[in-house]
Amino acid sequence: MIYQTITLDINDGMAVLTLNRPEVMNALSTQMRAEILHAVKAAESEARVLVMTGAGPAFCSGQDLGDGTAASIDLERTLRDEYTPMLRAIFECRIPTIAAVNGAAAGAGANLALACDVVIASEMAYFVQAFTRIGLIPDAGGTYWLPRQMGAAKAMGAALFADKIMASDASNMGMIYESIPEAEFDQHWRDRAAQLAHGPTLAYRQLKKALRGTYENSLDEQLVLEAKLQGKCGMTRDFKEGVVAFQEKRPPKYEGR
C-alpha cells in the first residue's frame, strides 16, 4: 500500500510509523486513521517492535478540525468506525509498541500515544487533554488510559482543566515511561526499540497479556494466568537460548520464537 499521510519504514526487526502531515501538526484525518490501521497490521506481521512518531515539531494535534466540516461531524460514528479499529489494533498488537513523542500530543493525539505499550517523550514534548476547550469529553481511549496510568485524581484534573502537561511531569505522574533530553531523544528511542526488536518476542507478547489481566483478576486468577503464560514461555526457543546464554556467560541471541 502506498501511504499518503504516514510513512512506514521496516528495518532489522524495527518498524517506524511516522505521522506525516507536519503542515497541520499531524492532525488525524479519516485517511490517516485508515492508513495507521493498515500500517500497524503490516508491522505486526513483518517486524518485532513498532515505533510511532511524528514528522516535524509535533507528534499529533488530534482530530483534524481545519477542513471546515468539524462542527457537523458525526462524532459517535467517527469514533466507532474509524478510531476504535485503529486504537484496538495498536493496543492488541502482537509486538511491543512504543510512542516516541517528539512534540505536542493533544486531544486524540495524546491518547493515540497512550494506546502504545510504552511512551518515551522528548523533554520538549507535552500532553494535553484539550477536549473541554471545545465542549467535548476525552475520547480515543482517554477515559480508559488516563485513570489507569495517572490515577483517578490526576486524570480528572487533566480532563477538566485541559492543562498542558510537560513530558517530565507526565513521567513523574506515571502517565508515560520516560522523558528524555531533546538532544538525546532520537537516539534513545531507537536504542530502546532495537533492544525490543532483538529480544524474546513471544515472552513480550505473554507479558502484555499478564499485566493487562491484573486489572480484572483476583490474586488467585492472576496466579493461574501467570502460570499458564509462563508455561508457554518455557516452551519457546528463546527461553532455552536465554538459559544456555546465562550458563555460558554470554549475551543471548533471541530469534523471537
C-alpha positions as CSV (number, residue, x, y, z in Angstrom):
1,M,0.0,0.0,0.0
2,I,1.2,3.5,-0.9
3,Y,0.6,5.8,2.1
4,Q,-0.3,9.5,1.7
5,T,-0.4,10.7,5.3
6,I,2.1,8.4,7.1
7,T,5.4,6.6,6.3
8,L,6.3,3.1,7.4
9,D,9.9,2.0,7.4
10,I,10.8,-1.6,8.5
11,N,14.4,-2.5,9.0
12,D,16.2,-5.1,11.2
13,G,13.0,-6.0,13.0
14,M,12.0,-2.4,13.8
15,A,9.0,-0.8,12.2
16,V,8.9,3.0,12.4
17,L,5.5,4.5,11.6
18,T,5.7,8.3,11.2
19,L,2.6,10.5,11.2
20,N,3.4,12.7,8.2
21,R,1.1,15.7,8.0
22,P,3.5,18.3,9.6
23,E,1.7,21.2,8.0
24,V,-1.3,20.5,10.3
25,M,0.8,19.2,13.3
26,N,-0.1,15.6,12.1
27,A,-3.8,16.0,12.7
28,L,-5.8,12.8,12.4
29,S,-7.9,12.7,9.2
30,T,-10.1,9.8,8.0
31,Q,-7.4,8.8,5.6
32,M,-4.7,8.9,8.2
33,R,-6.7,6.7,10.6
34,A,-7.2,4.1,7.9
35,E,-3.5,4.2,7.0
36,I,-2.4,3.8,10.6
37,L,-4.6,0.8,10.9
38,H,-3.2,-0.8,7.8
39,A,0.4,0.0,8.8
40,V,0.0,-1.4,12.3
41,K,-1.2,-4.7,10.8
42,A,1.6,-4.8,8.4
43,A,4.2,-4.1,11.1
44,E,2.8,-6.7,13.3
45,S,3.5,-9.4,10.7
46,E,6.8,-8.1,9.4
47,A,8.6,-6.6,12.5
48,R,9.4,-7.4,16.1
49,V,8.8,-3.9,17.5
50,L,6.6,-0.9,16.3
51,V,7.5,2.7,17.0
52,M,5.1,5.5,16.3
53,T,6.4,9.1,16.0
54,G,5.6,12.4,14.2
55,A,7.1,14.4,11.4
56,G,8.0,18.0,12.1
57,P,7.8,19.6,15.5
58,A,4.6,17.9,16.7
59,F,3.6,14.3,17.5
60,C,-0.1,14.7,16.8
61,S,-2.6,17.5,17.4
62,G,-5.6,15.2,17.5
63,Q,-8.7,15.3,15.3
64,D,-8.4,17.4,12.2
65,L,-10.6,20.4,12.9
66,G,-9.4,22.6,10.0
67,D,-11.2,21.1,7.0
68,G,-14.5,23.1,7.5
69,T,-16.6,20.0,8.4
70,A,-15.6,19.6,12.1
71,A,-18.8,21.2,13.5
72,S,-21.0,18.8,11.6
73,I,-19.0,15.6,12.0
74,D,-20.9,12.6,13.4
75,L,-18.6,12.0,16.4
76,E,-20.2,8.8,17.6
77,R,-19.8,7.2,14.1
78,T,-16.3,8.5,13.6
79,L,-15.1,7.2,17.0
80,R,-16.9,3.8,16.5
81,D,-16.0,3.2,12.9
82,E,-12.6,4.9,12.5
83,Y,-10.9,5.4,15.9
84,T,-11.9,2.2,17.6
85,P,-10.4,-0.2,14.9
86,M,-7.2,1.8,14.9
87,L,-6.8,2.0,18.6
88,R,-7.6,-1.7,19.1
89,A,-5.0,-2.6,16.5
90,I,-2.4,-0.7,18.4
91,F,-3.5,-1.9,21.9
92,E,-3.8,-5.5,20.8
93,C,-0.6,-5.5,18.6
94,R,1.3,-8.8,18.9
95,I,4.6,-7.0,19.1
96,P,5.7,-4.3,21.6
97,T,4.7,-0.8,20.6
98,I,6.5,2.5,21.5
99,A,5.2,6.0,21.1
100,A,8.2,8.2,20.5
101,V,6.5,11.6,21.3
102,N,8.7,14.2,19.7
103,G,6.4,17.3,20.4
104,A,2.9,18.3,21.1
105,A,0.4,15.5,21.7
106,A,-3.0,17.0,22.1
107,G,-6.5,15.6,22.3
108,A,-6.9,12.3,20.4
109,G,-3.2,12.7,19.6
110,A,-2.3,12.3,23.3
111,N,-4.5,9.3,23.6
112,L,-3.1,7.8,20.4
113,A,0.3,7.8,22.2
114,L,-1.1,6.3,25.4
115,A,-2.5,3.4,23.3
116,C,1.1,2.2,22.9
117,D,2.8,-0.1,25.4
118,V,5.5,2.4,26.2
119,V,5.6,6.2,25.8
120,I,9.0,7.8,25.5
121,A,8.9,11.6,25.1
122,S,11.3,14.4,24.4
123,E,11.5,16.8,27.4
124,M,10.2,19.4,25.0
125,A,7.0,17.4,24.3
126,Y,3.8,17.9,26.1
127,F,0.4,16.3,26.5
128,V,-3.0,18.0,26.8
129,Q,-6.5,16.6,27.0
130,A,-7.9,19.5,25.0
131,F,-11.4,18.3,24.7
132,T,-13.2,20.5,27.2
133,R,-11.8,23.5,25.4
134,I,-14.3,22.8,22.6
135,G,-17.1,21.3,24.7
136,L,-16.2,17.7,24.5
137,I,-15.1,14.9,26.8
138,P,-11.8,12.9,26.3
139,D,-12.2,10.2,23.7
140,A,-9.9,7.9,21.6
141,G,-9.5,5.8,24.8
142,G,-8.6,8.7,27.1
143,T,-11.2,7.8,29.7
144,Y,-9.7,4.3,29.8
145,W,-6.0,5.0,29.8
146,L,-5.8,8.2,31.9
147,P,-7.1,6.9,35.3
148,R,-5.1,3.7,34.9
149,Q,-1.8,5.5,34.3
150,M,-2.2,8.7,36.3
151,G,-4.7,7.7,38.9
152,A,-8.2,9.0,39.3
153,A,-7.4,12.4,40.8
154,K,-4.8,13.4,38.3
155,A,-6.9,12.0,35.4
156,M,-10.0,14.0,36.5
157,G,-7.9,17.2,36.8
158,A,-6.2,16.7,33.4
159,A,-9.5,16.2,31.7
160,L,-11.4,19.0,33.4
161,F,-8.8,21.8,33.2
162,A,-7.2,20.7,29.9
163,D,-3.9,21.7,31.3
164,K,-0.7,21.3,29.3
165,I,1.4,18.6,31.0
166,M,5.1,18.7,30.1
167,A,6.8,15.4,29.4
168,S,8.8,15.5,32.7
169,D,5.7,16.0,34.7
170,A,3.9,13.3,32.7
171,S,6.7,10.9,33.6
172,N,6.6,11.8,37.3
173,M,2.9,11.2,37.3
174,G,3.2,7.8,35.8
175,M,1.4,8.9,32.7
176,I,4.4,8.0,30.4
177,Y,7.5,5.9,30.9
178,E,10.4,8.3,30.1
179,S,11.1,12.0,29.5
180,I,14.4,12.4,27.6
181,P,16.6,15.5,26.9
182,E,15.9,16.7,23.4
183,A,19.4,16.2,22.2
184,E,19.4,12.6,23.2
185,F,15.8,11.7,22.3
186,D,16.1,10.3,18.8
187,Q,19.0,8.0,19.6
188,H,17.4,7.0,22.9
189,W,14.1,5.7,21.4
190,R,16.0,4.0,18.6
191,D,18.2,2.2,21.2
192,R,15.1,1.2,23.2
193,A,13.3,-0.1,20.1
194,A,16.4,-2.0,19.0
195,Q,16.6,-3.7,22.4
196,L,13.0,-4.9,22.0
197,A,13.5,-5.8,18.3
198,H,16.2,-8.2,19.3
199,G,14.6,-9.5,22.5
200,P,12.3,-12.5,23.3
201,T,9.3,-11.5,21.2
202,L,7.0,-14.3,22.4
203,A,7.7,-13.5,26.0
204,Y,6.9,-9.8,25.4
205,R,3.5,-11.0,24.0
206,Q,2.7,-13.0,27.1
207,L,4.0,-10.2,29.3
208,K,1.4,-7.8,27.9
209,K,-1.4,-10.3,28.4
210,A,-0.3,-10.8,32.0
211,L,0.0,-7.2,33.0
212,R,-3.3,-6.3,31.4
213,G,-5.1,-9.2,33.0
214,T,-4.3,-7.9,36.5
215,Y,-6.9,-5.1,36.3
216,E,-9.7,-7.6,36.1
217,N,-8.4,-10.6,38.0
218,S,-8.3,-11.6,41.7
219,L,-4.9,-12.7,43.0
220,D,-5.8,-16.4,42.5
221,E,-6.9,-15.7,39.0
222,Q,-3.8,-13.8,38.2
223,L,-1.6,-16.5,39.6
224,V,-3.3,-19.0,37.4
225,L,-2.9,-16.7,34.4
226,E,0.8,-16.2,35.2
227,A,1.4,-20.0,35.4
228,K,-0.4,-20.6,32.1
229,L,1.5,-17.8,30.2
230,Q,4.9,-18.8,31.8
231,G,4.3,-22.3,30.7
232,K,4.0,-21.1,27.1
233,C,7.2,-19.0,27.5
234,G,9.0,-22.1,28.8
235,M,8.3,-23.9,25.6
236,T,10.0,-21.3,23.4
237,R,13.4,-21.5,21.7
238,D,14.2,-18.1,23.2
239,F,13.8,-19.4,26.8
240,K,16.2,-22.3,26.0
241,E,18.7,-19.8,24.4
242,G,18.4,-17.5,27.4
243,V,19.3,-20.3,29.8
244,V,22.2,-21.5,27.8
245,A,23.5,-17.9,27.3
246,F,23.3,-17.4,31.1
247,Q,25.2,-20.6,31.7
248,E,27.8,-19.7,29.1
249,K,28.1,-16.1,30.4
250,R,27.3,-14.5,27.0
251,P,24.6,-12.3,25.6
252,P,21.6,-14.3,24.4
253,K,20.8,-14.3,20.7
254,Y,17.0,-14.3,20.6
255,E,15.1,-15.1,17.4
256,G,11.5,-14.3,18.6
257,R,10.4,-17.9,18.5
